[in-house]
Amino acid sequence: MVRAPPGRATYTPLNFRLPSRLRLYYHAELPAVRAATSRQNLRASFAHLERAHILGQRQALPHTHPHLLRVNGGGAPL
């Protein structure tokens, strides 16, 4: 959150890159989504998508990517 001058609204700038401390965990979830989907294990696929979603929720693109995968059927290649 960025502090604005008095009398103005605060805003949060868009973040597009994951912090390095989260990147490894986020990128481990995406192949796990695809693997679970290829095994037709939708419960596991959804769990991995949820983890990726939570890890990326403060950054615009990493937050949106699990949403797109979910819409696309849980990780099938786009």
Jmol script that loads the backbone (N, CA, C; Angstrom):
load data "model"
ATOM      1  N   MET A   1       0.846  -1.159   0.000  1.00  0.00           N
ATOM      2  CA  MET A   1       0.000   0.000   0.000  1.00  0.00           C
ATOM      3  C   MET A   1       0.900   1.233   0.000  1.00  0.00           C
ATOM      4  N   VAL A   2       0.587   2.189  -0.815  1.00  0.00           N
ATOM      5  CA  VAL A   2       1.348   3.424  -0.918  1.00  0.00           C
ATOM      6  C   VAL A   2       0.572   4.528  -0.215  1.00  0.00           C
ATOM      7  N   ARG A   3       1.255   5.268   0.635  1.00  0.00           N
ATOM      8  CA  ARG A   3       0.590   6.376   1.335  1.00  0.00           C
ATOM      9  C   ARG A   3       0.447   7.553   0.385  1.00  0.00           C
ATOM     10  N   ALA A   4      -0.719   8.110   0.374  1.00  0.00           N
ATOM     11  CA  ALA A   4      -1.000   9.281  -0.454  1.00  0.00           C
ATOM     12  C   ALA A   4      -0.968  10.523   0.421  1.00  0.00           C
ATOM     13  N   PRO A   5      -0.822  11.681  -0.205  1.00  0.00           N
ATOM     14  CA  PRO A   5      -0.870  12.919   0.569  1.00  0.00           C
ATOM     15  C   PRO A   5      -2.214  13.048   1.293  1.00  0.00           C
ATOM     16  N   PRO A   6      -2.269  13.811   2.365  1.00  0.00           N
ATOM     17  CA  PRO A   6      -3.535  13.989   3.086  1.00  0.00           C
ATOM     18  C   PRO A   6      -4.652  14.446   2.144  1.00  0.00           C
ATOM     19  N   GLY A   7      -5.824  13.894   2.328  1.00  0.00           N
ATOM     20  CA  GLY A   7      -6.968  14.261   1.510  1.00  0.00           C
ATOM     21  C   GLY A   7      -7.085  13.466   0.216  1.00  0.00           C
ATOM     22  N   ARG A   8      -6.139  12.603  -0.070  1.00  0.00           N
ATOM     23  CA  ARG A   8      -6.191  11.785  -1.281  1.00  0.00           C
ATOM     24  C   ARG A   8      -6.285  10.314  -0.891  1.00  0.00           C
ATOM     25  N   ALA A   9      -6.884   9.534  -1.760  1.00  0.00           N
ATOM     26  CA  ALA A   9      -7.048   8.107  -1.479  1.00  0.00           C
ATOM     27  C   ALA A   9      -5.706   7.388  -1.627  1.00  0.00           C
ATOM     28  N   THR A  10      -5.537   6.349  -0.840  1.00  0.00           N
ATOM     29  CA  THR A  10      -4.344   5.522  -1.000  1.00  0.00           C
ATOM     30  C   THR A  10      -4.582   4.547  -2.138  1.00  0.00           C
ATOM     31  N   TYR A  11      -3.545   4.043  -2.704  1.00  0.00           N
ATOM     32  CA  TYR A  11      -3.665   3.084  -3.792  1.00  0.00           C
ATOM     33  C   TYR A  11      -2.577   2.035  -3.662  1.00  0.00           C
ATOM     34  N   THR A  12      -2.812   0.921  -4.260  1.00  0.00           N
ATOM     35  CA  THR A  12      -1.829  -0.150  -4.300  1.00  0.00           C
ATOM     36  C   THR A  12      -1.389  -0.316  -5.741  1.00  0.00           C
ATOM     37  N   PRO A  13      -0.108  -0.113  -6.037  1.00  0.00           N
ATOM     38  CA  PRO A  13       0.338  -0.279  -7.421  1.00  0.00           C
ATOM     39  C   PRO A  13       0.278  -1.748  -7.822  1.00  0.00           C
ATOM     40  N   LEU A  14       0.100  -1.997  -9.108  1.00  0.00           N
ATOM     41  CA  LEU A  14       0.072  -3.374  -9.603  1.00  0.00           C
ATOM     42  C   LEU A  14       1.463  -3.980  -9.518  1.00  0.00           C
ATOM     43  N   ASN A  15       1.528  -5.178  -9.007  1.00  0.00           N
ATOM     44  CA  ASN A  15       2.774  -5.932  -8.950  1.00  0.00           C
ATOM     45  C   ASN A  15       2.668  -7.071  -9.944  1.00  0.00           C
ATOM     46  N   PHE A  16       3.678  -7.263 -10.747  1.00  0.00           N
ATOM     47  CA  PHE A  16       3.628  -8.314 -11.749  1.00  0.00           C
ATOM     48  C   PHE A  16       4.588  -9.463 -11.464  1.00  0.00           C
ATOM     49  N   ARG A  17       5.581  -9.263 -10.617  1.00  0.00           N
ATOM     50  CA  ARG A  17       6.549 -10.327 -10.325  1.00  0.00           C
ATOM     51  C   ARG A  17       6.382 -10.825  -8.910  1.00  0.00           C
ATOM     52  N   LEU A  18       6.484 -12.129  -8.786  1.00  0.00           N
ATOM     53  CA  LEU A  18       6.447 -12.723  -7.452  1.00  0.00           C
ATOM     54  C   LEU A  18       7.740 -12.410  -6.718  1.00  0.00           C
ATOM     55  N   PRO A  19       7.666 -12.203  -5.423  1.00  0.00           N
ATOM     56  CA  PRO A  19       8.903 -12.087  -4.648  1.00  0.00           C
ATOM     57  C   PRO A  19       9.676 -13.411  -4.737  1.00  0.00           C
ATOM     58  N   SER A  20      10.973 -13.319  -4.694  1.00  0.00           N
ATOM     59  CA  SER A  20      11.807 -14.515  -4.860  1.00  0.00           C
ATOM     60  C   SER A  20      11.487 -15.581  -3.813  1.00  0.00           C
ATOM     61  N   ARG A  21      11.071 -15.187  -2.612  1.00  0.00           N
ATOM     62  CA  ARG A  21      10.780 -16.181  -1.563  1.00  0.00           C
ATOM     63  C   ARG A  21       9.546 -17.014  -1.879  1.00  0.00           C
ATOM     64  N   LEU A  22       8.658 -16.536  -2.792  1.00  0.00           N
ATOM     65  CA  LEU A  22       7.451 -17.281  -3.166  1.00  0.00           C
ATOM     66  C   LEU A  22       7.576 -17.972  -4.517  1.00  0.00           C
ATOM     67  N   ARG A  23       8.484 -17.504  -5.348  1.00  0.00           N
ATOM     68  CA  ARG A  23       8.572 -17.953  -6.737  1.00  0.00           C
ATOM     69  C   ARG A  23       8.744 -19.471  -6.845  1.00  0.00           C
ATOM     70  N   LEU A  24       9.619 -20.048  -6.065  1.00  0.00           N
ATOM     71  CA  LEU A  24       9.881 -21.488  -6.126  1.00  0.00           C
ATOM     72  C   LEU A  24       8.618 -22.284  -5.818  1.00  0.00           C
ATOM     73  N   TYR A  25       7.887 -21.887  -4.787  1.00  0.00           N
ATOM     74  CA  TYR A  25       6.674 -22.599  -4.386  1.00  0.00           C
ATOM     75  C   TYR A  25       5.566 -22.448  -5.431  1.00  0.00           C
ATOM     76  N   TYR A  26       5.415 -21.236  -5.959  1.00  0.00           N
ATOM     77  CA  TYR A  26       4.386 -20.982  -6.970  1.00  0.00           C
ATOM     78  C   TYR A  26       4.653 -21.826  -8.220  1.00  0.00           C
ATOM     79  N   HIS A  27       5.899 -21.812  -8.676  1.00  0.00           N
ATOM     80  CA  HIS A  27       6.233 -22.545  -9.900  1.00  0.00           C
ATOM     81  C   HIS A  27       6.247 -24.059  -9.695  1.00  0.00           C
ATOM     82  N   ALA A  28       6.280 -24.529  -8.467  1.00  0.00           N
ATOM     83  CA  ALA A  28       6.150 -25.963  -8.204  1.00  0.00           C
ATOM     84  C   ALA A  28       4.688 -26.401  -8.307  1.00  0.00           C
ATOM     85  N   GLU A  29       3.768 -25.503  -8.016  1.00  0.00           N
ATOM     86  CA  GLU A  29       2.343 -25.858  -8.055  1.00  0.00           C
ATOM     87  C   GLU A  29       1.819 -26.025  -9.483  1.00  0.00           C
ATOM     88  N   LEU A  30       2.319 -25.247 -10.426  1.00  0.00           N
ATOM     89  CA  LEU A  30       1.774 -25.290 -11.790  1.00  0.00           C
ATOM     90  C   LEU A  30       1.972 -26.644 -12.473  1.00  0.00           C
ATOM     91  N   PRO A  31       3.169 -27.253 -12.428  1.00  0.00           N
ATOM     92  CA  PRO A  31       3.290 -28.604 -12.996  1.00  0.00           C
ATOM     93  C   PRO A  31       2.458 -29.640 -12.235  1.00  0.00           C
ATOM     94  N   ALA A  32       2.293 -29.415 -10.931  1.00  0.00           N
ATOM     95  CA  ALA A  32       1.470 -30.333 -10.144  1.00  0.00           C
ATOM     96  C   ALA A  32       0.012 -30.262 -10.587  1.00  0.00           C
ATOM     97  N   VAL A  33      -0.444 -29.069 -10.966  1.00  0.00           N
ATOM     98  CA  VAL A  33      -1.809 -28.916 -11.503  1.00  0.00           C
ATOM     99  C   VAL A  33      -1.953 -29.739 -12.772  1.00  0.00           C
ATOM    100  N   ARG A  34      -1.004 -29.577 -13.674  1.00  0.00           N
ATOM    101  CA  ARG A  34      -1.081 -30.294 -14.955  1.00  0.00           C
ATOM    102  C   ARG A  34      -0.994 -31.804 -14.767  1.00  0.00           C
ATOM    103  N   ALA A  35      -0.130 -32.244 -13.852  1.00  0.00           N
ATOM    104  CA  ALA A  35       0.006 -33.682 -13.603  1.00  0.00           C
ATOM    105  C   ALA A  35      -1.281 -34.257 -13.025  1.00  0.00           C
ATOM    106  N   ALA A  36      -1.861 -33.561 -12.070  1.00  0.00           N
ATOM    107  CA  ALA A  36      -3.109 -34.052 -11.465  1.00  0.00           C
ATOM    108  C   ALA A  36      -4.239 -34.051 -12.493  1.00  0.00           C
ATOM    109  N   THR A  37      -4.273 -33.045 -13.341  1.00  0.00           N
ATOM    110  CA  THR A  37      -5.307 -32.979 -14.372  1.00  0.00           C
ATOM    111  C   THR A  37      -5.143 -34.107 -15.376  1.00  0.00           C
ATOM    112  N   SER A  38      -3.908 -34.407 -15.752  1.00  0.00           N
ATOM    113  CA  SER A  38      -3.687 -35.493 -16.713  1.00  0.00           C
ATOM    114  C   SER A  38      -4.071 -36.849 -16.123  1.00  0.00           C
ATOM    115  N   ARG A  39      -4.002 -36.974 -14.796  1.00  0.00           N
ATOM    116  CA  ARG A  39      -4.453 -38.201 -14.129  1.00  0.00           C
ATOM    117  C   ARG A  39      -5.953 -38.161 -13.845  1.00  0.00           C
ATOM    118  N   GLN A  40      -6.595 -37.072 -14.244  1.00  0.00           N
ATOM    119  CA  GLN A  40      -8.022 -36.834 -14.018  1.00  0.00           C
ATOM    120  C   GLN A  40      -8.368 -36.801 -12.527  1.00  0.00           C
ATOM    121  N   ASN A  41      -7.411 -36.339 -11.739  1.00  0.00           N
ATOM    122  CA  ASN A  41      -7.620 -36.155 -10.306  1.00  0.00           C
ATOM    123  C   ASN A  41      -7.965 -34.684 -10.087  1.00  0.00           C
ATOM    124  N   LEU A  42      -9.227 -34.352 -10.284  1.00  0.00           N
ATOM    125  CA  LEU A  42      -9.648 -32.960 -10.242  1.00  0.00           C
ATOM    126  C   LEU A  42      -9.565 -32.359  -8.842  1.00  0.00           C
ATOM    127  N   ARG A  43      -9.739 -33.161  -7.831  1.00  0.00           N
ATOM    128  CA  ARG A  43      -9.626 -32.660  -6.449  1.00  0.00           C
ATOM    129  C   ARG A  43      -8.200 -32.183  -6.172  1.00  0.00           C
ATOM    130  N   ALA A  44      -7.207 -32.980  -6.563  1.00  0.00           N
ATOM    131  CA  ALA A  44      -5.805 -32.579  -6.366  1.00  0.00           C
ATOM    132  C   ALA A  44      -5.456 -31.392  -7.255  1.00  0.00           C
ATOM    133  N   SER A  45      -5.952 -31.409  -8.484  1.00  0.00           N
ATOM    134  CA  SER A  45      -5.704 -30.298  -9.403  1.00  0.00           C
ATOM    135  C   SER A  45      -6.221 -28.990  -8.820  1.00  0.00           C
ATOM    136  N   PHE A  46      -7.435 -29.023  -8.297  1.00  0.00           N
ATOM    137  CA  PHE A  46      -8.024 -27.823  -7.709  1.00  0.00           C
ATOM    138  C   PHE A  46      -7.231 -27.377  -6.477  1.00  0.00           C
ATOM    139  N   ALA A  47      -6.764 -28.311  -5.677  1.00  0.00           N
ATOM    140  CA  ALA A  47      -5.977 -27.960  -4.492  1.00  0.00           C
ATOM    141  C   ALA A  47      -4.681 -27.250  -4.889  1.00  0.00           C
ATOM    142  N   HIS A  48      -4.024 -27.736  -5.937  1.00  0.00           N
ATOM    143  CA  HIS A  48      -2.795 -27.084  -6.411  1.00  0.00           C
ATOM    144  C   HIS A  48      -3.100 -25.711  -7.000  1.00  0.00           C
ATOM    145  N   LEU A  49      -4.214 -25.588  -7.712  1.00  0.00           N
ATOM    146  CA  LEU A  49      -4.613 -24.277  -8.235  1.00  0.00           C
ATOM    147  C   LEU A  49      -4.881 -23.301  -7.097  1.00  0.00           C
ATOM    148  N   GLU A  50      -5.525 -23.769  -6.050  1.00  0.00           N
ATOM    149  CA  GLU A  50      -5.794 -22.903  -4.902  1.00  0.00           C
ATOM    150  C   GLU A  50      -4.499 -22.427  -4.257  1.00  0.00           C
ATOM    151  N   ARG A  51      -3.526 -23.339  -4.105  1.00  0.00           N
ATOM    152  CA  ARG A  51      -2.241 -22.941  -3.515  1.00  0.00           C
ATOM    153  C   ARG A  51      -1.538 -21.909  -4.370  1.00  0.00           C
ATOM    154  N   ALA A  52      -1.513 -22.136  -5.693  1.00  0.00           N
ATOM    155  CA  ALA A  52      -0.887 -21.160  -6.592  1.00  0.00           C
ATOM    156  C   ALA A  52      -1.612 -19.827  -6.519  1.00  0.00           C
ATOM    157  N   HIS A  53      -2.923 -19.872  -6.443  1.00  0.00           N
ATOM    158  CA  HIS A  53      -3.734 -18.660  -6.353  1.00  0.00           C
ATOM    159  C   HIS A  53      -3.402 -17.884  -5.085  1.00  0.00           C
ATOM    160  N   ILE A  54      -3.293 -18.568  -3.974  1.00  0.00           N
ATOM    161  CA  ILE A  54      -2.986 -17.914  -2.702  1.00  0.00           C
ATOM    162  C   ILE A  54      -1.574 -17.339  -2.714  1.00  0.00           C
ATOM    163  N   LEU A  55      -0.622 -18.085  -3.247  1.00  0.00           N
ATOM    164  CA  LEU A  55       0.760 -17.593  -3.295  1.00  0.00           C
ATOM    165  C   LEU A  55       0.891 -16.357  -4.173  1.00  0.00           C
ATOM    166  N   GLY A  56       0.079 -16.271  -5.231  1.00  0.00           N
ATOM    167  CA  GLY A  56       0.208 -15.158  -6.160  1.00  0.00           C
ATOM    168  C   GLY A  56      -0.800 -14.061  -5.988  1.00  0.00           C
ATOM    169  N   GLN A  57      -1.585 -14.065  -4.912  1.00  0.00           N
ATOM    170  CA  GLN A  57      -2.702 -13.140  -4.854  1.00  0.00           C
ATOM    171  C   GLN A  57      -2.332 -11.675  -4.676  1.00  0.00           C
ATOM    172  N   ARG A  58      -1.115 -11.358  -4.332  1.00  0.00           N
ATOM    173  CA  ARG A  58      -0.718  -9.943  -4.220  1.00  0.00           C
ATOM    174  C   ARG A  58      -0.066  -9.426  -5.500  1.00  0.00           C
ATOM    175  N   GLN A  59       0.093 -10.279  -6.502  1.00  0.00           N
ATOM    176  CA  GLN A  59       0.676  -9.877  -7.769  1.00  0.00           C
ATOM    177  C   GLN A  59      -0.342 -10.129  -8.873  1.00  0.00           C
ATOM    178  N   ALA A  60      -0.464  -9.190  -9.788  1.00  0.00           N
ATOM    179  CA  ALA A  60      -1.543  -9.240 -10.791  1.00  0.00           C
ATOM    180  C   ALA A  60      -1.470 -10.476 -11.690  1.00  0.00           C
ATOM    181  N   LEU A  61      -0.360 -10.715 -12.335  1.00  0.00           N
ATOM    182  CA  LEU A  61      -0.298 -11.839 -13.280  1.00  0.00           C
ATOM    183  C   LEU A  61      -0.278 -13.198 -12.588  1.00  0.00           C
ATOM    184  N   PRO A  62       0.555 -13.399 -11.567  1.00  0.00           N
ATOM    185  CA  PRO A  62       0.497 -14.698 -10.886  1.00  0.00           C
ATOM    186  C   PRO A  62      -0.850 -14.978 -10.239  1.00  0.00           C
ATOM    187  N   HIS A  63      -1.582 -13.944  -9.880  1.00  0.00           N
ATOM    188  CA  HIS A  63      -2.915 -14.136  -9.310  1.00  0.00           C
ATOM    189  C   HIS A  63      -3.908 -14.560 -10.394  1.00  0.00           C
ATOM    190  N   THR A  64      -3.775 -13.999 -11.576  1.00  0.00           N
ATOM    191  CA  THR A  64      -4.719 -14.257 -12.664  1.00  0.00           C
ATOM    192  C   THR A  64      -4.479 -15.605 -13.334  1.00  0.00           C
ATOM    193  N   HIS A  65      -3.243 -16.043 -13.402  1.00  0.00           N
ATOM    194  CA  HIS A  65      -2.915 -17.284 -14.108  1.00  0.00           C
ATOM    195  C   HIS A  65      -3.698 -18.497 -13.593  1.00  0.00           C
ATOM    196  N   PRO A  66      -3.769 -18.751 -12.283  1.00  0.00           N
ATOM    197  CA  PRO A  66      -4.597 -19.879 -11.816  1.00  0.00           C
ATOM    198  C   PRO A  66      -6.071 -19.737 -12.184  1.00  0.00           C
ATOM    199  N   HIS A  67      -6.575 -18.504 -12.241  1.00  0.00           N
ATOM    200  CA  HIS A  67      -7.959 -18.307 -12.676  1.00  0.00           C
ATOM    201  C   HIS A  67      -8.127 -18.785 -14.118  1.00  0.00           C
ATOM    202  N   LEU A  68      -7.183 -18.417 -14.975  1.00  0.00           N
ATOM    203  CA  LEU A  68      -7.266 -18.839 -16.376  1.00  0.00           C
ATOM    204  C   LEU A  68      -7.156 -20.348 -16.516  1.00  0.00           C
ATOM    205  N   LEU A  69      -6.265 -20.946 -15.728  1.00  0.00           N
ATOM    206  CA  LEU A  69      -6.144 -22.403 -15.769  1.00  0.00           C
ATOM    207  C   LEU A  69      -7.438 -23.072 -15.309  1.00  0.00           C
ATOM    208  N   ARG A  70      -8.071 -22.508 -14.303  1.00  0.00           N
ATOM    209  CA  ARG A  70      -9.321 -23.075 -13.785  1.00  0.00           C
ATOM    210  C   ARG A  70     -10.415 -23.002 -14.845  1.00  0.00           C
ATOM    211  N   VAL A  71     -10.503 -21.874 -15.526  1.00  0.00           N
ATOM    212  CA  VAL A  71     -11.513 -21.707 -16.575  1.00  0.00           C
ATOM    213  C   VAL A  71     -11.245 -22.665 -17.730  1.00  0.00           C
ATOM    214  N   ASN A  72      -9.961 -22.937 -17.965  1.00  0.00           N
ATOM    215  CA  ASN A  72      -9.550 -23.780 -19.074  1.00  0.00           C
ATOM    216  C   ASN A  72      -9.667 -25.270 -18.735  1.00  0.00           C
ATOM    217  N   GLY A  73     -10.145 -25.610 -17.595  1.00  0.00           N
ATOM    218  CA  GLY A  73     -10.328 -27.019 -17.275  1.00  0.00           C
ATOM    219  C   GLY A  73      -9.314 -27.585 -16.325  1.00  0.00           C
ATOM    220  N   GLY A  74      -8.707 -26.748 -15.519  1.00  0.00           N
ATOM    221  CA  GLY A  74      -7.844 -27.249 -14.458  1.00  0.00           C
ATOM    222  C   GLY A  74      -6.414 -27.514 -14.853  1.00  0.00           C
ATOM    223  N   GLY A  75      -5.917 -26.859 -15.860  1.00  0.00           N
ATOM    224  CA  GLY A  75      -4.503 -26.988 -16.150  1.00  0.00           C
ATOM    225  C   GLY A  75      -4.177 -27.614 -17.478  1.00  0.00           C
ATOM    226  N   ALA A  76      -5.160 -27.908 -18.289  1.00  0.00           N
ATOM    227  CA  ALA A  76      -4.861 -28.380 -19.627  1.00  0.00           C
ATOM    228  C   ALA A  76      -4.131 -27.263 -20.368  1.00  0.00           C
ATOM    229  N   PRO A  77      -3.195 -27.588 -21.240  1.00  0.00           N
ATOM    230  CA  PRO A  77      -2.441 -26.529 -21.937  1.00  0.00           C
ATOM    231  C   PRO A  77      -3.366 -25.572 -22.666  1.00  0.00           C
ATOM    232  N   LEU A  78      -3.060 -24.284 -22.584  1.00  0.00           N
ATOM    233  CA  LEU A  78      -3.868 -23.259 -23.249  1.00  0.00           C
ATOM    234  C   LEU A  78      -3.674 -23.288 -24.748  1.00  0.00           C
TER     235      LEU A  78
END
end "model"
wireframe off; spacefill off
backbone 0.3
color backbone group
